[in-house]
Amino acid sequence: GERRALSLLYFMFKVEERKIKQQRTILIIDDPADSFDYKNKAAILQYLRDLTNIDFFHQIILTHNFDFFRALSLGIVHRKHTLVANLEDTTIKLLPADGLKNYFKNIILKNVSKCKFSFLAAIPFTRNIIEYIYQEYETNEGYILLTEAIHFREKVPTKDQVLEVINKIFNTPCVTSSSQTVSSLIDECADEIVGSRKKGGLDLEKKISMCIAIRRKAEHYLSNSNVSLSTDKFGDSLGKYEKLNPDSPALGTLRKVGITVCDNIHLNSFMYEPIIDLSLDYLVDLYKEVSSLMDDCGSRKVANL
């Protein structure tokens, strides 16, 4: 940390030297705020903003920290110059950044009746909002229905039933006229993502949809393994499975689901950086891994018969 601070001071010294000489310079700055606390991040942002006012300085700022990236885009770097590096097969492309300001309102909720991925992503968010606005939220009919929608349950609501809850909470006039069950929509979305060659950008709604599909399939596996599922906590259900099957080869995959997927389903409008770091390719691989558990489970049942 001290070396990091010293190198930053050295950089600032060289910048000041070039400022005095009025020397035209391209500054390539790689994650300047990494490993610093928020107070120092704010100071670094202010320093970079000051540099933008110097005509003979030009900056290329690189970062993998989305919070820092968003702060740059909202006050320092012009939106058209804010780009995301995306790997497609063997090609790296620079794409315009989206979702930098209120992703839920401007993208997910706006497209909830037009995009099936946005529809699925809106479910856990709406459920979280119900937690905030109702003191006895656990007995709220909307909360119970949305919980049934994104977990493995015998009773599965339809798209229209879910949309009715979303409209009530956000006072939106969305209409789908669809009796399709949410469970079949989850499977449909997961299959489409698995079969798609194009994966890029933030894709938050697709990542959340994939996380829901992975957890739901894992819960299905636990249910088939004679585990009584907890109300809405995957960790509790997994704990029961571990006690019954301490040497199960499936535990590695199930623990991976618990660690990397469950928390990322419940995003909010101001903190969704963790799920950005998960690539769709990783989620697709995990989905296939969990699906293989289901295939093995089915094979064992046929063998026992």
Rosetta blueprint (number, residue, H / E / L):
1 G L
2 E H
3 R H
4 R H
5 A H
6 L H
7 S H
8 L H
9 L H
10 Y H
11 F H
12 M H
13 F H
14 K H
15 V H
16 E H
17 E H
18 R H
19 K H
20 I H
21 K H
22 Q L
23 Q L
24 R L
25 T E
26 I E
27 L E
28 I E
29 I E
30 D E
31 D L
32 P L
33 A L
34 D L
35 S L
36 F L
37 D L
38 Y H
39 K H
40 N H
41 K H
42 A H
43 A H
44 I H
45 L H
46 Q H
47 Y H
48 L H
49 R H
50 D H
51 L H
52 T H
53 N L
54 I L
55 D L
56 F L
57 F E
58 H E
59 Q E
60 I E
61 I E
62 L E
63 T L
64 H L
65 N L
66 F H
67 D H
68 F H
69 F H
70 R H
71 A H
72 L H
73 S H
74 L H
75 G H
76 I L
77 V L
78 H L
79 R H
80 K H
81 H H
82 T L
83 L E
84 V E
85 A E
86 N E
87 L E
88 E E
89 D L
90 T L
91 T E
92 I E
93 K E
94 L E
95 L E
96 P E
97 A L
98 D L
99 G L
100 L L
101 K L
102 N L
103 Y H
104 F H
105 K H
106 N H
107 I H
108 I H
109 L H
110 K L
111 N L
112 V L
113 S L
114 K L
115 C L
116 K H
117 F H
118 S H
119 F H
120 L H
121 A H
122 A H
123 I H
124 P H
125 F H
126 T H
127 R H
128 N H
129 I H
130 I H
131 E H
132 Y H
133 I H
134 Y L
135 Q L
136 E L
137 Y H
138 E H
139 T H
140 N L
141 E H
142 G H
143 Y H
144 I H
145 L H
146 L H
147 T H
148 E H
149 A H
150 I H
151 H L
152 F L
153 R L
154 E L
155 K L
156 V L
157 P L
158 T E
159 K H
160 D H
161 Q H
162 V H
163 L H
164 E H
165 V H
166 I H
167 N H
168 K H
169 I H
170 F H
171 N L
172 T L
173 P L
174 C L
175 V L
176 T L
177 S L
178 S L
179 S L
180 Q L
181 T E
182 V H
183 S H
184 S H
185 L H
186 I H
187 D H
188 E H
189 C H
190 A H
191 D H
192 E H
193 I H
194 V H
195 G H
196 S L
197 R L
198 K L
199 K L
200 G L
201 G L
202 L L
203 D L
204 L H
205 E H
206 K H
207 K H
208 I H
209 S H
210 M H
211 C H
212 I H
213 A H
214 I H
215 R H
216 R H
217 K H
218 A H
219 E H
220 H H
221 Y H
222 L H
223 S H
224 N H
225 S L
226 N L
227 V L
228 S L
229 L L
230 S L
231 T L
232 D L
233 K L
234 F H
235 G H
236 D H
237 S H
238 L H
239 G H
240 K H
241 Y H
242 E H
243 K H
244 L H
245 N L
246 P L
247 D L
248 S L
249 P L
250 A L
251 L H
252 G H
253 T H
254 L H
255 R H
256 K H
257 V H
258 G H
259 I H
260 T H
261 V L
262 C H
263 D H
264 N H
265 I H
266 H L
267 L L
268 N L
269 S L
270 F L
271 M L
272 Y L
273 E H
274 P H
275 I H
276 I H
277 D L
278 L L
279 S L
280 L H
281 D H
282 Y H
283 L H
284 V H
285 D H
286 L H
287 Y H
288 K H
289 E H
290 V H
291 S H
292 S H
293 L H
294 M H
295 D H
296 D H
297 C H
298 G H
299 S H
300 R H
301 K H
302 V H
303 A H
304 N H
305 L L
